[in-house]
Amino acid sequence: DVIFDPVGGDVFDESVRCIAFDGRLLVIGFTSGRIPSVNVNMPLIKGFSVVGVRAGEYGRQFPERGRENQAAIRSWAEQGKVHPHVFAEVPLDDWREAWRLIRDREVVGKVIIRP
């Protein structure tokens, strides 16, 4: 089991509840607005680990591995293997609307601002 959690809050709480023994819970962000906490007996009892993931920091700490990871991601994108969910495309003149969507936490996926 590997759980990628960019949401935090209730999603994190449910992830702790349902994760398999020896699983990994990757904490990527807190878009829910609530930073959760976990009682340390849960990872002990269920045998799972909680790992903080900050892509930019990883590249700063391990520059060579960071470059390799970026090259792999770029290659996957060029091969059409990466399909990000686009929530909205907004004309450049309406950039304030794009920021409003993000600020109000309405976005699921990416917002693209087009020239």
Phi and psi restraints in degrees (range 20) as a CNS / XPLOR table:
assign (resid 1 and name C) (resid 2 and name N)
       (resid 2 and name CA) (resid 2 and name C) 1.0 -132.1 20.0 2
assign (resid 2 and name N) (resid 2 and name CA)
       (resid 2 and name C) (resid 3 and name N) 1.0 125.4 20.0 2
assign (resid 2 and name C) (resid 3 and name N)
       (resid 3 and name CA) (resid 3 and name C) 1.0 -114.3 20.0 2
assign (resid 3 and name N) (resid 3 and name CA)
       (resid 3 and name C) (resid 4 and name N) 1.0 124.7 20.0 2
assign (resid 3 and name C) (resid 4 and name N)
       (resid 4 and name CA) (resid 4 and name C) 1.0 -97.7 20.0 2
assign (resid 4 and name N) (resid 4 and name CA)
       (resid 4 and name C) (resid 5 and name N) 1.0 115.0 20.0 2
assign (resid 4 and name C) (resid 5 and name N)
       (resid 5 and name CA) (resid 5 and name C) 1.0 -120.0 20.0 2
assign (resid 5 and name N) (resid 5 and name CA)
       (resid 5 and name C) (resid 6 and name N) 1.0 97.8 20.0 2
assign (resid 5 and name C) (resid 6 and name N)
       (resid 6 and name CA) (resid 6 and name C) 1.0 -89.9 20.0 2
assign (resid 6 and name N) (resid 6 and name CA)
       (resid 6 and name C) (resid 7 and name N) 1.0 -0.2 20.0 2
assign (resid 6 and name C) (resid 7 and name N)
       (resid 7 and name CA) (resid 7 and name C) 1.0 -98.1 20.0 2
assign (resid 7 and name N) (resid 7 and name CA)
       (resid 7 and name C) (resid 8 and name N) 1.0 -44.1 20.0 2
assign (resid 7 and name C) (resid 8 and name N)
       (resid 8 and name CA) (resid 8 and name C) 1.0 73.5 20.0 2
assign (resid 8 and name N) (resid 8 and name CA)
       (resid 8 and name C) (resid 9 and name N) 1.0 -157.8 20.0 2
assign (resid 8 and name C) (resid 9 and name N)
       (resid 9 and name CA) (resid 9 and name C) 1.0 54.7 20.0 2
assign (resid 9 and name N) (resid 9 and name CA)
       (resid 9 and name C) (resid 10 and name N) 1.0 -132.3 20.0 2
assign (resid 9 and name C) (resid 10 and name N)
       (resid 10 and name CA) (resid 10 and name C) 1.0 -63.2 20.0 2
assign (resid 10 and name N) (resid 10 and name CA)
       (resid 10 and name C) (resid 11 and name N) 1.0 -32.2 20.0 2
assign (resid 10 and name C) (resid 11 and name N)
       (resid 11 and name CA) (resid 11 and name C) 1.0 -63.8 20.0 2
assign (resid 11 and name N) (resid 11 and name CA)
       (resid 11 and name C) (resid 12 and name N) 1.0 -42.7 20.0 2
assign (resid 11 and name C) (resid 12 and name N)
       (resid 12 and name CA) (resid 12 and name C) 1.0 -61.4 20.0 2
assign (resid 12 and name N) (resid 12 and name CA)
       (resid 12 and name C) (resid 13 and name N) 1.0 -46.6 20.0 2
assign (resid 12 and name C) (resid 13 and name N)
       (resid 13 and name CA) (resid 13 and name C) 1.0 -57.7 20.0 2
assign (resid 13 and name N) (resid 13 and name CA)
       (resid 13 and name C) (resid 14 and name N) 1.0 -44.9 20.0 2
assign (resid 13 and name C) (resid 14 and name N)
       (resid 14 and name CA) (resid 14 and name C) 1.0 -67.6 20.0 2
assign (resid 14 and name N) (resid 14 and name CA)
       (resid 14 and name C) (resid 15 and name N) 1.0 -34.3 20.0 2
assign (resid 14 and name C) (resid 15 and name N)
       (resid 15 and name CA) (resid 15 and name C) 1.0 -63.4 20.0 2
assign (resid 15 and name N) (resid 15 and name CA)
       (resid 15 and name C) (resid 16 and name N) 1.0 -42.4 20.0 2
assign (resid 15 and name C) (resid 16 and name N)
       (resid 16 and name CA) (resid 16 and name C) 1.0 -61.5 20.0 2
assign (resid 16 and name N) (resid 16 and name CA)
       (resid 16 and name C) (resid 17 and name N) 1.0 -39.2 20.0 2
assign (resid 16 and name C) (resid 17 and name N)
       (resid 17 and name CA) (resid 17 and name C) 1.0 -65.9 20.0 2
assign (resid 17 and name N) (resid 17 and name CA)
       (resid 17 and name C) (resid 18 and name N) 1.0 -39.6 20.0 2
assign (resid 17 and name C) (resid 18 and name N)
       (resid 18 and name CA) (resid 18 and name C) 1.0 -105.3 20.0 2
assign (resid 18 and name N) (resid 18 and name CA)
       (resid 18 and name C) (resid 19 and name N) 1.0 -2.8 20.0 2
assign (resid 18 and name C) (resid 19 and name N)
       (resid 19 and name CA) (resid 19 and name C) 1.0 -65.0 20.0 2
assign (resid 19 and name N) (resid 19 and name CA)
       (resid 19 and name C) (resid 20 and name N) 1.0 144.7 20.0 2
assign (resid 19 and name C) (resid 20 and name N)
       (resid 20 and name CA) (resid 20 and name C) 1.0 -76.2 20.0 2
assign (resid 20 and name N) (resid 20 and name CA)
       (resid 20 and name C) (resid 21 and name N) 1.0 158.5 20.0 2
assign (resid 20 and name C) (resid 21 and name N)
       (resid 21 and name CA) (resid 21 and name C) 1.0 -57.5 20.0 2
assign (resid 21 and name N) (resid 21 and name CA)
       (resid 21 and name C) (resid 22 and name N) 1.0 138.0 20.0 2
assign (resid 21 and name C) (resid 22 and name N)
       (resid 22 and name CA) (resid 22 and name C) 1.0 69.5 20.0 2
assign (resid 22 and name N) (resid 22 and name CA)
       (resid 22 and name C) (resid 23 and name N) 1.0 18.7 20.0 2
assign (resid 22 and name C) (resid 23 and name N)
       (resid 23 and name CA) (resid 23 and name C) 1.0 -80.7 20.0 2
assign (resid 23 and name N) (resid 23 and name CA)
       (resid 23 and name C) (resid 24 and name N) 1.0 174.9 20.0 2
assign (resid 23 and name C) (resid 24 and name N)
       (resid 24 and name CA) (resid 24 and name C) 1.0 -127.9 20.0 2
assign (resid 24 and name N) (resid 24 and name CA)
       (resid 24 and name C) (resid 25 and name N) 1.0 131.0 20.0 2
assign (resid 24 and name C) (resid 25 and name N)
       (resid 25 and name CA) (resid 25 and name C) 1.0 -109.5 20.0 2
assign (resid 25 and name N) (resid 25 and name CA)
       (resid 25 and name C) (resid 26 and name N) 1.0 108.9 20.0 2
assign (resid 25 and name C) (resid 26 and name N)
       (resid 26 and name CA) (resid 26 and name C) 1.0 -92.7 20.0 2
assign (resid 26 and name N) (resid 26 and name CA)
       (resid 26 and name C) (resid 27 and name N) 1.0 114.8 20.0 2
assign (resid 26 and name C) (resid 27 and name N)
       (resid 27 and name CA) (resid 27 and name C) 1.0 -88.6 20.0 2
assign (resid 27 and name N) (resid 27 and name CA)
       (resid 27 and name C) (resid 28 and name N) 1.0 114.3 20.0 2
assign (resid 27 and name C) (resid 28 and name N)
       (resid 28 and name CA) (resid 28 and name C) 1.0 -109.8 20.0 2
assign (resid 28 and name N) (resid 28 and name CA)
       (resid 28 and name C) (resid 29 and name N) 1.0 -27.5 20.0 2
assign (resid 28 and name C) (resid 29 and name N)
       (resid 29 and name CA) (resid 29 and name C) 1.0 -177.3 20.0 2
assign (resid 29 and name N) (resid 29 and name CA)
       (resid 29 and name C) (resid 30 and name N) 1.0 -173.3 20.0 2
assign (resid 29 and name C) (resid 30 and name N)
       (resid 30 and name CA) (resid 30 and name C) 1.0 -138.9 20.0 2
assign (resid 30 and name N) (resid 30 and name CA)
       (resid 30 and name C) (resid 31 and name N) 1.0 53.1 20.0 2
assign (resid 30 and name C) (resid 31 and name N)
       (resid 31 and name CA) (resid 31 and name C) 1.0 -64.0 20.0 2
assign (resid 31 and name N) (resid 31 and name CA)
       (resid 31 and name C) (resid 32 and name N) 1.0 -16.0 20.0 2
assign (resid 31 and name C) (resid 32 and name N)
       (resid 32 and name CA) (resid 32 and name C) 1.0 -69.8 20.0 2
assign (resid 32 and name N) (resid 32 and name CA)
       (resid 32 and name C) (resid 33 and name N) 1.0 -19.5 20.0 2
assign (resid 32 and name C) (resid 33 and name N)
       (resid 33 and name CA) (resid 33 and name C) 1.0 93.0 20.0 2
assign (resid 33 and name N) (resid 33 and name CA)
       (resid 33 and name C) (resid 34 and name N) 1.0 -8.3 20.0 2
assign (resid 33 and name C) (resid 34 and name N)
       (resid 34 and name CA) (resid 34 and name C) 1.0 -116.1 20.0 2
assign (resid 34 and name N) (resid 34 and name CA)
       (resid 34 and name C) (resid 35 and name N) 1.0 122.6 20.0 2
assign (resid 34 and name C) (resid 35 and name N)
       (resid 35 and name CA) (resid 35 and name C) 1.0 -86.2 20.0 2
assign (resid 35 and name N) (resid 35 and name CA)
       (resid 35 and name C) (resid 36 and name N) 1.0 115.2 20.0 2
assign (resid 35 and name C) (resid 36 and name N)
       (resid 36 and name CA) (resid 36 and name C) 1.0 -81.5 20.0 2
assign (resid 36 and name N) (resid 36 and name CA)
       (resid 36 and name C) (resid 37 and name N) 1.0 169.6 20.0 2
assign (resid 36 and name C) (resid 37 and name N)
       (resid 37 and name CA) (resid 37 and name C) 1.0 -133.3 20.0 2
assign (resid 37 and name N) (resid 37 and name CA)
       (resid 37 and name C) (resid 38 and name N) 1.0 161.5 20.0 2
assign (resid 37 and name C) (resid 38 and name N)
       (resid 38 and name CA) (resid 38 and name C) 1.0 -131.5 20.0 2
assign (resid 38 and name N) (resid 38 and name CA)
       (resid 38 and name C) (resid 39 and name N) 1.0 135.4 20.0 2
assign (resid 38 and name C) (resid 39 and name N)
       (resid 39 and name CA) (resid 39 and name C) 1.0 -70.5 20.0 2
assign (resid 39 and name N) (resid 39 and name CA)
       (resid 39 and name C) (resid 40 and name N) 1.0 131.1 20.0 2
assign (resid 39 and name C) (resid 40 and name N)
       (resid 40 and name CA) (resid 40 and name C) 1.0 -66.8 20.0 2
assign (resid 40 and name N) (resid 40 and name CA)
       (resid 40 and name C) (resid 41 and name N) 1.0 -12.0 20.0 2
assign (resid 40 and name C) (resid 41 and name N)
       (resid 41 and name CA) (resid 41 and name C) 1.0 -70.4 20.0 2
assign (resid 41 and name N) (resid 41 and name CA)
       (resid 41 and name C) (resid 42 and name N) 1.0 -25.0 20.0 2
assign (resid 41 and name C) (resid 42 and name N)
       (resid 42 and name CA) (resid 42 and name C) 1.0 -65.3 20.0 2
assign (resid 42 and name N) (resid 42 and name CA)
       (resid 42 and name C) (resid 43 and name N) 1.0 -51.6 20.0 2
assign (resid 42 and name C) (resid 43 and name N)
       (resid 43 and name CA) (resid 43 and name C) 1.0 -60.7 20.0 2
assign (resid 43 and name N) (resid 43 and name CA)
       (resid 43 and name C) (resid 44 and name N) 1.0 -32.8 20.0 2
assign (resid 43 and name C) (resid 44 and name N)
       (resid 44 and name CA) (resid 44 and name C) 1.0 -66.9 20.0 2
assign (resid 44 and name N) (resid 44 and name CA)
       (resid 44 and name C) (resid 45 and name N) 1.0 -50.4 20.0 2
assign (resid 44 and name C) (resid 45 and name N)
       (resid 45 and name CA) (resid 45 and name C) 1.0 -66.0 20.0 2
assign (resid 45 and name N) (resid 45 and name CA)
       (resid 45 and name C) (resid 46 and name N) 1.0 -44.3 20.0 2
assign (resid 45 and name C) (resid 46 and name N)
       (resid 46 and name CA) (resid 46 and name C) 1.0 -91.9 20.0 2
assign (resid 46 and name N) (resid 46 and name CA)
       (resid 46 and name C) (resid 47 and name N) 1.0 -6.1 20.0 2
assign (resid 46 and name C) (resid 47 and name N)
       (resid 47 and name CA) (resid 47 and name C) 1.0 65.8 20.0 2
assign (resid 47 and name N) (resid 47 and name CA)
       (resid 47 and name C) (resid 48 and name N) 1.0 33.0 20.0 2
assign (resid 47 and name C) (resid 48 and name N)
       (resid 48 and name CA) (resid 48 and name C) 1.0 -111.5 20.0 2
assign (resid 48 and name N) (resid 48 and name CA)
       (resid 48 and name C) (resid 49 and name N) 1.0 163.9 20.0 2
assign (resid 48 and name C) (resid 49 and name N)
       (resid 49 and name CA) (resid 49 and name C) 1.0 -117.0 20.0 2
assign (resid 49 and name N) (resid 49 and name CA)
       (resid 49 and name C) (resid 50 and name N) 1.0 150.3 20.0 2
assign (resid 49 and name C) (resid 50 and name N)
       (resid 50 and name CA) (resid 50 and name C) 1.0 -111.3 20.0 2
assign (resid 50 and name N) (resid 50 and name CA)
       (resid 50 and name C) (resid 51 and name N) 1.0 124.4 20.0 2
assign (resid 50 and name C) (resid 51 and name N)
       (resid 51 and name CA) (resid 51 and name C) 1.0 -125.0 20.0 2
assign (resid 51 and name N) (resid 51 and name CA)
       (resid 51 and name C) (resid 52 and name N) 1.0 126.3 20.0 2
assign (resid 51 and name C) (resid 52 and name N)
       (resid 52 and name CA) (resid 52 and name C) 1.0 -80.9 20.0 2
assign (resid 52 and name N) (resid 52 and name CA)
       (resid 52 and name C) (resid 53 and name N) 1.0 133.0 20.0 2
assign (resid 52 and name C) (resid 53 and name N)
       (resid 53 and name CA) (resid 53 and name C) 1.0 -124.8 20.0 2
assign (resid 53 and name N) (resid 53 and name CA)
       (resid 53 and name C) (resid 54 and name N) 1.0 114.3 20.0 2
assign (resid 53 and name C) (resid 54 and name N)
       (resid 54 and name CA) (resid 54 and name C) 1.0 -126.6 20.0 2
assign (resid 54 and name N) (resid 54 and name CA)
       (resid 54 and name C) (resid 55 and name N) 1.0 104.1 20.0 2
assign (resid 54 and name C) (resid 55 and name N)
       (resid 55 and name CA) (resid 55 and name C) 1.0 -56.6 20.0 2
assign (resid 55 and name N) (resid 55 and name CA)
       (resid 55 and name C) (resid 56 and name N) 1.0 -44.5 20.0 2
assign (resid 55 and name C) (resid 56 and name N)
       (resid 56 and name CA) (resid 56 and name C) 1.0 -64.0 20.0 2
assign (resid 56 and name N) (resid 56 and name CA)
       (resid 56 and name C) (resid 57 and name N) 1.0 -40.6 20.0 2
assign (resid 56 and name C) (resid 57 and name N)
       (resid 57 and name CA) (resid 57 and name C) 1.0 -66.7 20.0 2
assign (resid 57 and name N) (resid 57 and name CA)
       (resid 57 and name C) (resid 58 and name N) 1.0 -38.9 20.0 2
assign (resid 57 and name C) (resid 58 and name N)
       (resid 58 and name CA) (resid 58 and name C) 1.0 -58.2 20.0 2
assign (resid 58 and name N) (resid 58 and name CA)
       (resid 58 and name C) (resid 59 and name N) 1.0 -45.1 20.0 2
assign (resid 58 and name C) (resid 59 and name N)
       (resid 59 and name CA) (resid 59 and name C) 1.0 -64.6 20.0 2
assign (resid 59 and name N) (resid 59 and name CA)
       (resid 59 and name C) (resid 60 and name N) 1.0 -33.1 20.0 2
assign (resid 59 and name C) (resid 60 and name N)
       (resid 60 and name CA) (resid 60 and name C) 1.0 -71.9 20.0 2
assign (resid 60 and name N) (resid 60 and name CA)
       (resid 60 and name C) (resid 61 and name N) 1.0 -38.9 20.0 2
assign (resid 60 and name C) (resid 61 and name N)
       (resid 61 and name CA) (resid 61 and name C) 1.0 -74.3 20.0 2
assign (resid 61 and name N) (resid 61 and name CA)
       (resid 61 and name C) (resid 62 and name N) 1.0 -35.4 20.0 2
assign (resid 61 and name C) (resid 62 and name N)
       (resid 62 and name CA) (resid 62 and name C) 1.0 -131.0 20.0 2
assign (resid 62 and name N) (resid 62 and name CA)
       (resid 62 and name C) (resid 63 and name N) 1.0 75.5 20.0 2
assign (resid 62 and name C) (resid 63 and name N)
       (resid 63 and name CA) (resid 63 and name C) 1.0 -55.3 20.0 2
assign (resid 63 and name N) (resid 63 and name CA)
       (resid 63 and name C) (resid 64 and name N) 1.0 -43.0 20.0 2
assign (resid 63 and name C) (resid 64 and name N)
       (resid 64 and name CA) (resid 64 and name C) 1.0 -65.0 20.0 2
assign (resid 64 and name N) (resid 64 and name CA)
       (resid 64 and name C) (resid 65 and name N) 1.0 -47.0 20.0 2
assign (resid 64 and name C) (resid 65 and name N)
       (resid 65 and name CA) (resid 65 and name C) 1.0 -63.7 20.0 2
assign (resid 65 and name N) (resid 65 and name CA)
       (resid 65 and name C) (resid 66 and name N) 1.0 -37.1 20.0 2
assign (resid 65 and name C) (resid 66 and name N)
       (resid 66 and name CA) (resid 66 and name C) 1.0 -61.3 20.0 2
assign (resid 66 and name N) (resid 66 and name CA)
       (resid 66 and name C) (resid 67 and name N) 1.0 -43.3 20.0 2
assign (resid 66 and name C) (resid 67 and name N)
       (resid 67 and name CA) (resid 67 and name C) 1.0 -64.2 20.0 2
assign (resid 67 and name N) (resid 67 and name CA)
       (resid 67 and name C) (resid 68 and name N) 1.0 -40.7 20.0 2
assign (resid 67 and name C) (resid 68 and name N)
       (resid 68 and name CA) (resid 68 and name C) 1.0 -62.8 20.0 2
assign (resid 68 and name N) (resid 68 and name CA)
       (resid 68 and name C) (resid 69 and name N) 1.0 -43.0 20.0 2
assign (resid 68 and name C) (resid 69 and name N)
       (resid 69 and name CA) (resid 69 and name C) 1.0 -63.7 20.0 2
assign (resid 69 and name N) (resid 69 and name CA)
       (resid 69 and name C) (resid 70 and name N) 1.0 -43.4 20.0 2
assign (resid 69 and name C) (resid 70 and name N)
       (resid 70 and name CA) (resid 70 and name C) 1.0 -62.4 20.0 2
assign (resid 70 and name N) (resid 70 and name CA)
       (resid 70 and name C) (resid 71 and name N) 1.0 -40.9 20.0 2
assign (resid 70 and name C) (resid 71 and name N)
       (resid 71 and name CA) (resid 71 and name C) 1.0 -63.4 20.0 2
assign (resid 71 and name N) (resid 71 and name CA)
       (resid 71 and name C) (resid 72 and name N) 1.0 -40.7 20.0 2
assign (resid 71 and name C) (resid 72 and name N)
       (resid 72 and name CA) (resid 72 and name C) 1.0 -64.7 20.0 2
assign (resid 72 and name N) (resid 72 and name CA)
       (resid 72 and name C) (resid 73 and name N) 1.0 -44.1 20.0 2
assign (resid 72 and name C) (resid 73 and name N)
       (resid 73 and name CA) (resid 73 and name C) 1.0 -63.8 20.0 2
assign (resid 73 and name N) (resid 73 and name CA)
       (resid 73 and name C) (resid 74 and name N) 1.0 -43.2 20.0 2
assign (resid 73 and name C) (resid 74 and name N)
       (resid 74 and name CA) (resid 74 and name C) 1.0 -60.3 20.0 2
assign (resid 74 and name N) (resid 74 and name CA)
       (resid 74 and name C) (resid 75 and name N) 1.0 -43.0 20.0 2
assign (resid 74 and name C) (resid 75 and name N)
       (resid 75 and name CA) (resid 75 and name C) 1.0 -62.2 20.0 2
assign (resid 75 and name N) (resid 75 and name CA)
       (resid 75 and name C) (resid 76 and name N) 1.0 -43.8 20.0 2
assign (resid 75 and name C) (resid 76 and name N)
       (resid 76 and name CA) (resid 76 and name C) 1.0 -60.7 20.0 2
assign (resid 76 and name N) (resid 76 and name CA)
       (resid 76 and name C) (resid 77 and name N) 1.0 -40.7 20.0 2
assign (resid 76 and name C) (resid 77 and name N)
       (resid 77 and name CA) (resid 77 and name C) 1.0 -64.2 20.0 2
assign (resid 77 and name N) (resid 77 and name CA)
       (resid 77 and name C) (resid 78 and name N) 1.0 -44.2 20.0 2
assign (resid 77 and name C) (resid 78 and name N)
       (resid 78 and name CA) (resid 78 and name C) 1.0 -63.9 20.0 2
assign (resid 78 and name N) (resid 78 and name CA)
       (resid 78 and name C) (resid 79 and name N) 1.0 -30.5 20.0 2
assign (resid 78 and name C) (resid 79 and name N)
       (resid 79 and name CA) (resid 79 and name C) 1.0 -85.0 20.0 2
assign (resid 79 and name N) (resid 79 and name CA)
       (resid 79 and name C) (resid 80 and name N) 1.0 -1.0 20.0 2
assign (resid 79 and name C) (resid 80 and name N)
       (resid 80 and name CA) (resid 80 and name C) 1.0 76.1 20.0 2
assign (resid 80 and name N) (resid 80 and name CA)
       (resid 80 and name C) (resid 81 and name N) 1.0 20.6 20.0 2
assign (resid 80 and name C) (resid 81 and name N)
       (resid 81 and name CA) (resid 81 and name C) 1.0 -88.1 20.0 2
assign (resid 81 and name N) (resid 81 and name CA)
       (resid 81 and name C) (resid 82 and name N) 1.0 -11.6 20.0 2
assign (resid 81 and name C) (resid 82 and name N)
       (resid 82 and name CA) (resid 82 and name C) 1.0 -109.2 20.0 2
assign (resid 82 and name N) (resid 82 and name CA)
       (resid 82 and name C) (resid 83 and name N) 1.0 126.8 20.0 2
assign (resid 82 and name C) (resid 83 and name N)
       (resid 83 and name CA) (resid 83 and name C) 1.0 -130.8 20.0 2
assign (resid 83 and name N) (resid 83 and name CA)
       (resid 83 and name C) (resid 84 and name N) 1.0 78.9 20.0 2
assign (resid 83 and name C) (resid 84 and name N)
       (resid 84 and name CA) (resid 84 and name C) 1.0 -66.0 20.0 2
assign (resid 84 and name N) (resid 84 and name CA)
       (resid 84 and name C) (resid 85 and name N) 1.0 144.6 20.0 2
assign (resid 84 and name C) (resid 85 and name N)
       (resid 85 and name CA) (resid 85 and name C) 1.0 -78.3 20.0 2
assign (resid 85 and name N) (resid 85 and name CA)
       (resid 85 and name C) (resid 86 and name N) 1.0 123.7 20.0 2
assign (resid 85 and name C) (resid 86 and name N)
       (resid 86 and name CA) (resid 86 and name C) 1.0 -97.8 20.0 2
assign (resid 86 and name N) (resid 86 and name CA)
       (resid 86 and name C) (resid 87 and name N) 1.0 114.2 20.0 2
assign (resid 86 and name C) (resid 87 and name N)
       (resid 87 and name CA) (resid 87 and name C) 1.0 -76.6 20.0 2
assign (resid 87 and name N) (resid 87 and name CA)
       (resid 87 and name C) (resid 88 and name N) 1.0 -42.3 20.0 2
assign (resid 87 and name C) (resid 88 and name N)
       (resid 88 and name CA) (resid 88 and name C) 1.0 -155.8 20.0 2
assign (resid 88 and name N) (resid 88 and name CA)
       (resid 88 and name C) (resid 89 and name N) 1.0 149.4 20.0 2
assign (resid 88 and name C) (resid 89 and name N)
       (resid 89 and name CA) (resid 89 and name C) 1.0 -118.3 20.0 2
assign (resid 89 and name N) (resid 89 and name CA)
       (resid 89 and name C) (resid 90 and name N) 1.0 127.0 20.0 2
assign (resid 89 and name C) (resid 90 and name N)
       (resid 90 and name CA) (resid 90 and name C) 1.0 -125.2 20.0 2
assign (resid 90 and name N) (resid 90 and name CA)
       (resid 90 and name C) (resid 91 and name N) 1.0 133.4 20.0 2
assign (resid 90 and name C) (resid 91 and name N)
       (resid 91 and name CA) (resid 91 and name C) 1.0 -63.9 20.0 2
assign (resid 91 and name N) (resid 91 and name CA)
       (resid 91 and name C) (resid 92 and name N) 1.0 149.4 20.0 2
assign (resid 91 and name C) (resid 92 and name N)
       (resid 92 and name CA) (resid 92 and name C) 1.0 -52.5 20.0 2
assign (resid 92 and name N) (resid 92 and name CA)
       (resid 92 and name C) (resid 93 and name N) 1.0 -38.9 20.0 2
assign (resid 92 and name C) (resid 93 and name N)
       (resid 93 and name CA) (resid 93 and name C) 1.0 -61.5 20.0 2
assign (resid 93 and name N) (resid 93 and name CA)
       (resid 93 and name C) (resid 94 and name N) 1.0 -22.1 20.0 2
assign (resid 93 and name C) (resid 94 and name N)
       (resid 94 and name CA) (resid 94 and name C) 1.0 -104.6 20.0 2
assign (resid 94 and name N) (resid 94 and name CA)
       (resid 94 and name C) (resid 95 and name N) 1.0 28.1 20.0 2
assign (resid 94 and name C) (resid 95 and name N)
       (resid 95 and name CA) (resid 95 and name C) 1.0 -56.7 20.0 2
assign (resid 95 and name N) (resid 95 and name CA)
       (resid 95 and name C) (resid 96 and name N) 1.0 -30.7 20.0 2
assign (resid 95 and name C) (resid 96 and name N)
       (resid 96 and name CA) (resid 96 and name C) 1.0 -62.2 20.0 2
assign (resid 96 and name N) (resid 96 and name CA)
       (resid 96 and name C) (resid 97 and name N) 1.0 -35.8 20.0 2
assign (resid 96 and name C) (resid 97 and name N)
       (resid 97 and name CA) (resid 97 and name C) 1.0 -65.0 20.0 2
assign (resid 97 and name N) (resid 97 and name CA)
       (resid 97 and name C) (resid 98 and name N) 1.0 -40.0 20.0 2
assign (resid 97 and name C) (resid 98 and name N)
       (resid 98 and name CA) (resid 98 and name C) 1.0 -60.5 20.0 2
assign (resid 98 and name N) (resid 98 and name CA)
       (resid 98 and name C) (resid 99 and name N) 1.0 -45.6 20.0 2
assign (resid 98 and name C) (resid 99 and name N)
       (resid 99 and name CA) (resid 99 and name C) 1.0 -66.1 20.0 2
assign (resid 99 and name N) (resid 99 and name CA)
       (resid 99 and name C) (resid 100 and name N) 1.0 -34.9 20.0 2
assign (resid 99 and name C) (resid 100 and name N)
       (resid 100 and name CA) (resid 100 and name C) 1.0 -62.8 20.0 2
assign (resid 100 and name N) (resid 100 and name CA)
       (resid 100 and name C) (resid 101 and name N) 1.0 -44.4 20.0 2
assign (resid 100 and name C) (resid 101 and name N)
       (resid 101 and name CA) (resid 101 and name C) 1.0 -57.2 20.0 2
assign (resid 101 and name N) (resid 101 and name CA)
       (resid 101 and name C) (resid 102 and name N) 1.0 -44.2 20.0 2
assign (resid 101 and name C) (resid 102 and name N)
       (resid 102 and name CA) (resid 102 and name C) 1.0 -68.1 20.0 2
assign (resid 102 and name N) (resid 102 and name CA)
       (resid 102 and name C) (resid 103 and name N) 1.0 -48.2 20.0 2
assign (resid 102 and name C) (resid 103 and name N)
       (resid 103 and name CA) (resid 103 and name C) 1.0 -58.6 20.0 2
assign (resid 103 and name N) (resid 103 and name CA)
       (resid 103 and name C) (resid 104 and name N) 1.0 -40.9 20.0 2
assign (resid 103 and name C) (resid 104 and name N)
       (resid 104 and name CA) (resid 104 and name C) 1.0 -83.9 20.0 2
assign (resid 104 and name N) (resid 104 and name CA)
       (resid 104 and name C) (resid 105 and name N) 1.0 6.8 20.0 2
assign (resid 104 and name C) (resid 105 and name N)
       (resid 105 and name CA) (resid 105 and name C) 1.0 58.9 20.0 2
assign (resid 105 and name N) (resid 105 and name CA)
       (resid 105 and name C) (resid 106 and name N) 1.0 36.7 20.0 2
assign (resid 105 and name C) (resid 106 and name N)
       (resid 106 and name CA) (resid 106 and name C) 1.0 -89.7 20.0 2
assign (resid 106 and name N) (resid 106 and name CA)
       (resid 106 and name C) (resid 107 and name N) 1.0 -13.2 20.0 2
assign (resid 106 and name C) (resid 107 and name N)
       (resid 107 and name CA) (resid 107 and name C) 1.0 -84.0 20.0 2
assign (resid 107 and name N) (resid 107 and name CA)
       (resid 107 and name C) (resid 108 and name N) 1.0 130.6 20.0 2
assign (resid 107 and name C) (resid 108 and name N)
       (resid 108 and name CA) (resid 108 and name C) 1.0 -120.9 20.0 2
assign (resid 108 and name N) (resid 108 and name CA)
       (resid 108 and name C) (resid 109 and name N) 1.0 102.6 20.0 2
assign (resid 108 and name C) (resid 109 and name N)
       (resid 109 and name CA) (resid 109 and name C) 1.0 112.0 20.0 2
assign (resid 109 and name N) (resid 109 and name CA)
       (resid 109 and name C) (resid 110 and name N) 1.0 -141.2 20.0 2
assign (resid 109 and name C) (resid 110 and name N)
       (resid 110 and name CA) (resid 110 and name C) 1.0 -115.0 20.0 2
assign (resid 110 and name N) (resid 110 and name CA)
       (resid 110 and name C) (resid 111 and name N) 1.0 151.7 20.0 2
assign (resid 110 and name C) (resid 111 and name N)
       (resid 111 and name CA) (resid 111 and name C) 1.0 -113.7 20.0 2
assign (resid 111 and name N) (resid 111 and name CA)
       (resid 111 and name C) (resid 112 and name N) 1.0 126.1 20.0 2
assign (resid 111 and name C) (resid 112 and name N)
       (resid 112 and name CA) (resid 112 and name C) 1.0 -106.5 20.0 2
assign (resid 112 and name N) (resid 112 and name CA)
       (resid 112 and name C) (resid 113 and name N) 1.0 129.7 20.0 2
assign (resid 112 and name C) (resid 113 and name N)
       (resid 113 and name CA) (resid 113 and name C) 1.0 -103.5 20.0 2
assign (resid 113 and name N) (resid 113 and name CA)
       (resid 113 and name C) (resid 114 and name N) 1.0 118.0 20.0 2
assign (resid 113 and name C) (resid 114 and name N)
       (resid 114 and name CA) (resid 114 and name C) 1.0 -99.9 20.0 2
assign (resid 114 and name N) (resid 114 and name CA)
       (resid 114 and name C) (resid 115 and name N) 1.0 141.1 20.0 2
